[in-house]
Amino acid sequence: MKRKLITRYDGNPILTKDDIPYPVETVHNAGVTKHNGRYIMLFRSHLDTGRSIIGLAESEDGFHFQSRPEPFLTPAQEPPFSHYEAFGVEDPRITCIEGTYYITYSAYSRHGVRISLAKTANFESVERISLITQADYRNTVLFPEKIDGRYVRLDRPHSEISPWSIWISYSPDLVHWGDSRVVMKPVTYHWDEMKIGPGAPPIRTERGWLSIYHGVFPTMDGCVYRLGVALHDLADPAKIVAVGDRWILQPEDPWEVVGYVHNVVFTCGAVPEHDGTLKLYWGGADKVMCAGTAVIDELVDLCLTDSRPAL
């Protein structure tokens, strides 16, 4: 019997709309980090308009979260951000770089979807920095340290020529980005054949940067979102050392199979622990938040021992 690499938390789902003290229809696709020993979750919620905002919940143990009484981030009211966030803010990722927490999130408007970048020191206030992509981009994650003097990100632009692949870009200042190249593509008739995108911010290991990504497979009953892993070279993250051939998580529990969007597990956050384990967080069916644990070395082993091509 194949051993599962992700152990689901027995108390899933860990956060639902019933736990939020203001009106929302969903709680999902949350970035998670640790700040002063506490777990901070920035979660996306649909309103009954269909548009999204970002809330904040806190936890001592990484599983029992309590929401703050007000949303953390809502669409901007002042330009230039107001022009590009008018339809909602979605799917935040959190990366701590040199003591500052940077938040990338999808900004929706009539102009398409772009990535906004914000920062906070303490999750009490938040400052928008810049709109760092053109349309149409989603799923932008920052590496947690500079590499060769530059900031690095993974994202997923859309192109009809090369649809829904993972790209890498570099920046001297987090505002101006370039030197972009494609590093990973879907594989035909594979569990991630339709589209792929970065999930949680990459995690440094001795054998490379561990990236947890989502992959989508089209079926006669709609698309299925699953999670997989890839390993990037530490010194040159544009080089992918290996990609795990098998998924590590797929929709199985009722709240992952049925919801706002059926058959979805979608991650925006994972927290590495000092004992070599990982707390992984994912949205279930675009409706609730779930959590599980994994051994980091086992995820790296999957990449290296059971691989598929990156391109």
Kinemage of the C-alpha trace (Angstrom):
@kinemage 1
@onewidth
@group {chain A} dominant
@subgroup {mainchain}
@vectorlist {calphas} color= white
{ca met a 1} P 0.000 0.000 0.000
{ca lys a 2} L 1.369 3.402 -1.022
{ca arg a 3} L 2.181 5.582 1.989
{ca lys a 4} L 0.436 8.943 2.071
{ca leu a 5} L 2.872 11.842 2.186
{ca ile a 6} L 0.343 14.267 3.704
{ca thr a 7} L -1.404 13.413 6.984
{ca arg a 8} L -4.694 15.268 7.206
{ca tyr a 9} L -5.518 16.920 10.511
{ca asp a 10} L -8.316 15.053 12.274
{ca gly a 11} L -10.134 18.289 13.025
{ca asn a 12} L -10.526 19.441 9.411
{ca pro a 13} L -11.876 21.767 8.275
{ca ile a 14} L -9.985 24.126 10.572
{ca leu a 15} L -11.783 27.332 9.533
{ca thr a 16} L -15.167 27.922 7.896
{ca lys a 17} L -17.464 30.875 7.285
{ca asp a 18} L -19.240 30.060 10.570
{ca asp a 19} L -16.042 30.968 12.430
{ca ile a 20} L -15.875 34.481 10.958
{ca pro a 21} L -17.517 37.325 12.948
{ca tyr a 22} L -18.501 39.281 9.828
{ca pro a 23} L -20.621 38.099 6.869
{ca val a 24} L -18.754 35.923 4.347
{ca glu a 25} L -19.749 33.009 2.147
{ca thr a 26} L -16.437 31.104 2.049
{ca val a 27} L -13.058 30.814 3.802
{ca his a 28} L -10.286 29.409 1.605
{ca asn a 29} L -6.923 29.758 -0.185
{ca ala a 30} L -5.003 31.191 2.769
{ca gly a 31} L -1.393 32.175 3.131
{ca val a 32} L 0.081 31.165 6.496
{ca thr a 33} L 3.252 32.139 8.334
{ca lys a 34} L 4.647 32.353 11.887
{ca his a 35} L 5.154 35.683 13.644
{ca asn a 36} L 6.471 35.879 17.223
{ca gly a 37} L 5.713 32.184 17.689
{ca arg a 38} L 2.073 32.484 16.560
{ca tyr a 39} L 0.594 31.239 13.312
{ca ile a 40} L -0.927 33.959 11.158
{ca met a 41} L -3.425 33.018 8.463
{ca leu a 42} L -4.546 35.429 5.758
{ca phe a 43} L -7.609 33.844 4.183
{ca arg a 44} L -9.710 34.691 1.165
{ca ser a 45} L -13.481 34.993 1.526
{ca his a 46} L -16.230 35.480 -1.027
{ca leu a 47} L -18.829 38.061 -0.134
{ca asp a 48} L -22.437 37.675 -1.221
{ca thr a 49} L -21.585 39.954 -4.141
{ca gly a 50} L -19.289 37.215 -5.453
{ca arg a 51} L -16.199 39.357 -4.918
{ca ser a 52} L -13.397 38.544 -2.485
{ca ile a 53} L -11.678 40.103 0.526
{ca ile a 54} L -8.862 38.898 2.788
{ca gly a 55} L -9.295 38.218 6.515
{ca leu a 56} L -6.856 37.333 9.287
{ca ala a 57} L -6.957 34.518 11.839
{ca glu a 58} L -4.410 33.573 14.529
{ca ser a 59} L -3.405 30.354 16.278
{ca glu a 60} L -1.051 29.120 18.969
{ca asp a 61} L -0.735 25.587 17.569
{ca gly a 62} L -1.325 25.995 13.838
{ca phe a 63} L -4.662 24.162 13.893
{ca his a 64} L -7.079 26.105 16.118
{ca phe a 65} L -7.549 29.540 14.572
{ca gln a 66} L -9.548 32.533 15.735
{ca ser a 67} L -10.553 35.245 13.294
{ca arg a 68} L -10.096 38.914 13.979
{ca pro a 69} L -13.327 40.937 14.052
{ca glu a 70} L -12.618 42.895 10.851
{ca pro a 71} L -11.137 42.027 7.434
{ca phe a 72} L -7.401 42.560 7.008
{ca leu a 73} L -7.309 43.625 3.360
{ca thr a 74} L -10.140 44.871 1.159
{ca pro a 75} L -10.027 46.450 -2.317
{ca ala a 76} L -8.103 49.722 -2.311
{ca gln a 77} L -10.004 53.002 -2.430
{ca glu a 78} L -7.176 55.150 -3.805
{ca pro a 79} L -5.391 54.967 -7.190
{ca pro a 80} L -3.459 53.340 -8.656
{ca phe a 81} L -4.468 50.223 -6.690
{ca ser a 82} L -8.181 51.074 -6.737
{ca his a 83} L -8.246 50.770 -10.533
{ca tyr a 84} L -6.940 47.214 -10.393
{ca glu a 85} L -8.531 45.831 -7.189
{ca ala a 86} L -12.115 46.914 -7.864
{ca phe a 87} L -13.390 43.360 -8.413
{ca gly a 88} L -11.685 41.878 -5.357
{ca val a 89} L -8.450 40.729 -3.716
{ca glu a 90} L -7.663 37.019 -3.631
{ca asp a 91} L -5.283 34.153 -2.772
{ca pro a 92} L -2.605 35.811 -0.587
{ca arg a 93} L 0.848 34.347 -0.068
{ca ile a 94} L 3.107 35.481 2.793
{ca thr a 95} L 6.912 35.467 2.671
{ca cys a 96} L 9.182 36.780 5.424
{ca ile a 97} L 12.339 38.358 3.989
{ca glu a 98} L 14.853 39.963 6.353
{ca gly a 99} L 12.217 40.487 9.043
{ca thr a 100} L 9.505 42.003 6.835
{ca tyr a 101} L 6.425 40.065 5.821
{ca tyr a 102} L 5.597 40.504 2.144
{ca ile a 103} L 2.148 39.609 0.849
{ca thr a 104} L 1.437 38.875 -2.805
{ca tyr a 105} L -2.199 38.676 -3.815
{ca ser a 106} L -4.343 38.628 -6.939
{ca ala a 107} L -6.006 41.931 -7.803
{ca tyr a 108} L -9.089 41.656 -10.029
{ca ser a 109} L -10.697 44.407 -12.100
{ca arg a 110} L -12.215 45.011 -15.518
{ca his a 111} L -8.614 45.105 -16.763
{ca gly a 112} L -7.975 41.466 -15.805
{ca val a 113} L -5.987 40.012 -12.934
{ca arg a 114} L -2.658 41.427 -11.749
{ca ile a 115} L -0.472 40.805 -8.716
{ca ser a 116} L -0.297 43.376 -5.943
{ca leu a 117} L 2.516 43.412 -3.393
{ca ala a 118} L 2.064 44.646 0.162
{ca lys a 119} L 4.126 44.464 3.350
{ca thr a 120} L 3.662 44.427 7.111
{ca ala a 121} L 5.938 44.247 10.127
{ca asn a 122} L 3.410 42.981 12.657
{ca phe a 123} L 0.075 42.192 10.923
{ca glu a 124} L -1.505 45.160 12.685
{ca ser a 125} L -1.255 47.406 9.624
{ca val a 126} L -0.462 46.790 5.973
{ca glu a 127} L 1.198 48.951 3.318
{ca arg a 128} L 0.759 48.422 -0.415
{ca ile a 129} L 4.052 48.620 -2.325
{ca ser a 130} L 3.363 48.132 -6.014
{ca leu a 131} L 1.465 46.321 -8.730
{ca ile a 132} L 4.238 43.991 -9.828
{ca thr a 133} L 2.773 42.304 -12.925
{ca gln a 134} L 0.700 43.100 -15.942
{ca ala a 135} L -2.453 41.123 -16.759
{ca asp a 136} L -3.005 38.195 -16.739
{ca tyr a 137} L -0.945 36.779 -13.866
{ca arg a 138} L -1.836 34.695 -10.830
{ca asn a 139} L -0.188 32.595 -8.120
{ca thr a 140} L 2.889 34.701 -7.425
{ca val a 141} L 5.180 33.495 -4.619
{ca leu a 142} L 8.395 35.089 -3.373
{ca phe a 143} L 11.465 33.129 -2.328
{ca pro a 144} L 12.261 33.834 1.357
{ca glu a 145} L 15.733 35.242 0.693
{ca lys a 146} L 17.682 37.069 -1.968
{ca ile a 147} L 19.631 34.859 -4.338
{ca asp a 148} L 22.809 36.305 -5.846
{ca gly a 149} L 21.699 39.727 -4.628
{ca arg a 150} L 18.235 39.704 -6.202
{ca tyr a 151} L 14.698 38.960 -5.090
{ca val a 152} L 13.148 35.986 -6.857
{ca arg a 153} L 9.568 34.995 -7.566
{ca leu a 154} L 7.589 32.227 -9.230
{ca asp a 155} L 4.296 32.953 -10.955
{ca arg a 156} L 1.844 31.737 -13.573
{ca pro a 157} L 1.129 34.080 -16.484
{ca his a 158} L -1.422 32.963 -19.038
{ca ser a 159} L -0.596 32.641 -22.711
{ca glu a 160} L -2.462 30.829 -25.475
{ca ile a 161} L 0.902 29.716 -26.837
{ca ser a 162} L 2.199 28.308 -23.551
{ca pro a 163} L -0.842 28.051 -21.295
{ca trp a 164} L -0.639 28.000 -17.518
{ca ser a 165} L 3.033 27.241 -16.941
{ca ile a 166} L 5.331 28.279 -14.076
{ca trp a 167} L 7.782 31.122 -14.725
{ca ile a 168} L 10.590 32.667 -12.688
{ca ser a 169} L 11.520 36.382 -12.499
{ca tyr a 170} L 14.084 38.508 -10.652
{ca ser a 171} L 14.130 41.982 -9.103
{ca pro a 172} L 16.654 44.337 -7.473
{ca asp a 173} L 13.990 46.089 -5.383
{ca leu a 174} L 10.730 44.056 -5.381
{ca val a 175} L 9.138 46.617 -7.723
{ca his a 176} L 10.954 46.231 -11.048
{ca trp a 177} L 10.965 42.656 -12.350
{ca gly a 178} L 12.601 40.963 -15.320
{ca asp a 179} L 14.991 38.282 -16.558
{ca ser a 180} L 11.866 36.102 -16.798
{ca arg a 181} L 11.843 32.577 -18.159
{ca val a 182} L 9.604 29.529 -18.132
{ca val a 183} L 10.842 26.770 -15.822
{ca met a 184} L 8.047 24.196 -15.669
{ca lys a 185} L 5.181 23.137 -17.907
{ca pro a 186} L 2.215 20.754 -17.656
{ca val a 187} L 2.663 17.234 -19.026
{ca thr a 188} L 0.174 15.768 -21.486
{ca tyr a 189} L -2.194 13.159 -20.044
{ca his a 190} L -0.747 13.559 -16.583
{ca trp a 191} L -2.454 14.589 -13.339
{ca asp a 192} L -1.328 18.187 -13.949
{ca glu a 193} L -1.817 18.273 -17.708
{ca met a 194} L -4.200 21.247 -17.996
{ca lys a 195} L -2.403 23.879 -15.908
{ca ile a 196} L 0.057 24.293 -13.079
{ca gly a 197} L 0.845 27.150 -10.719
{ca pro a 198} L 2.985 27.930 -7.676
{ca gly a 199} L 1.314 27.205 -4.350
{ca ala a 200} L 3.184 27.901 -1.125
{ca pro a 201} L 6.361 30.024 -1.092
{ca pro a 202} L 9.441 27.818 -1.641
{ca ile a 203} L 11.068 26.190 1.366
{ca arg a 204} L 14.866 25.950 1.702
{ca thr a 205} L 16.210 22.421 2.228
{ca glu a 206} L 19.736 21.047 2.050
{ca arg a 207} L 18.935 19.505 -1.334
{ca gly a 208} L 17.171 22.448 -2.943
{ca trp a 209} L 14.191 24.774 -2.791
{ca leu a 210} L 11.050 22.715 -2.226
{ca ser a 211} L 8.094 24.124 -4.141
{ca ile a 212} L 4.567 22.861 -3.523
{ca tyr a 213} L 2.462 23.568 -6.598
{ca his a 214} L -1.053 22.874 -7.820
{ca gly a 215} L -1.895 20.925 -10.933
{ca val a 216} L -5.199 20.609 -12.735
{ca phe a 217} L -6.620 17.685 -14.708
{ca pro a 218} L -9.751 18.023 -16.878
{ca thr a 219} L -12.387 15.295 -16.592
{ca met a 220} L -15.855 14.704 -18.042
{ca asp a 221} L -17.208 15.964 -14.674
{ca gly a 222} L -15.072 19.122 -14.487
{ca cys a 223} L -11.528 19.864 -13.381
{ca val a 224} L -9.696 18.278 -10.432
{ca tyr a 225} L -7.124 20.357 -8.502
{ca arg a 226} L -4.326 18.432 -6.799
{ca leu a 227} L -0.963 19.274 -5.199
{ca gly a 228} L 2.514 18.198 -6.209
{ca val a 229} L 6.144 19.039 -5.449
{ca ala a 230} L 9.196 20.246 -7.352
{ca leu a 231} L 12.791 20.905 -6.308
{ca his a 232} L 14.737 23.977 -7.496
{ca asp a 233} L 18.513 24.387 -7.362
{ca leu a 234} L 19.576 26.424 -4.317
{ca ala a 235} L 22.027 28.666 -6.160
{ca asp a 236} L 20.118 28.863 -9.463
{ca pro a 237} L 16.376 28.429 -8.828
{ca ala a 238} L 15.642 28.755 -12.554
{ca lys a 239} L 17.079 25.236 -12.724
{ca ile a 240} L 14.579 22.619 -11.563
{ca val a 241} L 16.422 19.620 -10.199
{ca ala a 242} L 13.393 17.303 -10.231
{ca val a 243} L 9.584 17.226 -10.218
{ca gly a 244} L 7.646 14.546 -8.357
{ca asp a 245} L 5.699 12.391 -10.799
{ca arg a 246} L 2.854 11.652 -8.345
{ca trp a 247} L 0.537 14.081 -6.641
{ca ile a 248} L 0.884 14.459 -2.870
{ca leu a 249} L -2.713 15.472 -2.134
{ca gln a 250} L -6.021 15.197 -3.954
{ca pro a 251} L -9.654 15.944 -3.027
{ca glu a 252} L -10.973 13.128 -0.835
{ca asp a 253} L -12.828 14.492 2.179
{ca pro a 254} L -16.438 15.644 1.628
{ca trp a 255} L -15.531 19.336 2.065
{ca glu a 256} L -12.851 18.992 -0.621
{ca val a 257} L -15.058 17.148 -3.089
{ca val a 258} L -18.191 19.312 -2.760
{ca gly a 259} L -18.270 23.067 -2.230
{ca tyr a 260} L -18.161 26.394 -4.021
{ca val a 261} L -15.940 24.744 -6.663
{ca his a 262} L -15.997 20.941 -6.525
{ca asn a 263} L -12.897 18.714 -6.371
{ca val a 264} L -10.312 21.251 -5.246
{ca val a 265} L -7.354 21.228 -2.876
{ca phe a 266} L -5.455 24.501 -3.329
{ca thr a 267} L -2.529 25.714 -1.236
{ca cys a 268} L -1.165 29.202 -0.659
{ca gly a 269} L 0.809 28.447 2.484
{ca ala a 270} L 3.041 25.964 4.304
{ca val a 271} L 5.055 26.424 7.492
{ca pro a 272} L 8.297 24.442 7.985
{ca glu a 273} L 8.961 23.442 11.586
{ca his a 274} L 12.274 22.965 13.416
{ca asp a 275} L 11.754 19.184 13.681
{ca gly a 276} L 11.807 18.697 9.896
{ca thr a 277} L 8.062 18.530 9.486
{ca leu a 278} L 5.780 20.837 7.576
{ca lys a 279} L 2.334 22.186 8.296
{ca leu a 280} L 0.475 22.438 4.994
{ca tyr a 281} L -2.696 24.480 4.527
{ca trp a 282} L -5.183 24.229 1.685
{ca gly a 283} L -8.572 25.457 0.631
{ca gly a 284} L -11.156 22.703 0.248
{ca ala a 285} L -13.525 23.130 -2.706
{ca asp a 286} L -13.045 26.918 -2.499
{ca lys a 287} L -15.172 26.925 0.651
{ca val a 288} L -13.230 25.915 3.801
{ca met a 289} L -9.656 25.809 5.136
{ca cys a 290} L -7.909 22.525 5.893
{ca ala a 291} L -4.528 21.535 7.309
{ca gly a 292} L -2.169 18.596 7.384
{ca thr a 293} L 1.404 17.639 8.134
{ca ala a 294} L 4.267 16.144 6.164
{ca val a 295} L 7.940 15.259 6.543
{ca ile a 296} L 9.960 17.643 4.401
{ca asp a 297} L 12.621 15.055 3.493
{ca glu a 298} L 9.924 12.689 2.224
{ca leu a 299} L 8.609 15.344 -0.145
{ca val a 300} L 12.144 16.009 -1.400
{ca asp a 301} L 12.686 12.242 -1.819
{ca leu a 302} L 9.579 12.016 -4.006
{ca cys a 303} L 11.014 14.652 -6.322
{ca leu a 304} L 14.347 12.885 -6.624
{ca thr a 305} L 13.292 9.229 -6.743
{ca asp a 306} L 10.029 9.392 -8.731
{ca ser a 307} L 10.454 12.205 -11.217
{ca arg a 308} L 8.853 13.622 -14.321
{ca pro a 309} L 10.329 16.229 -16.715
{ca ala a 310} L 10.008 19.895 -15.774
{ca leu a 311} L 9.695 21.093 -19.389
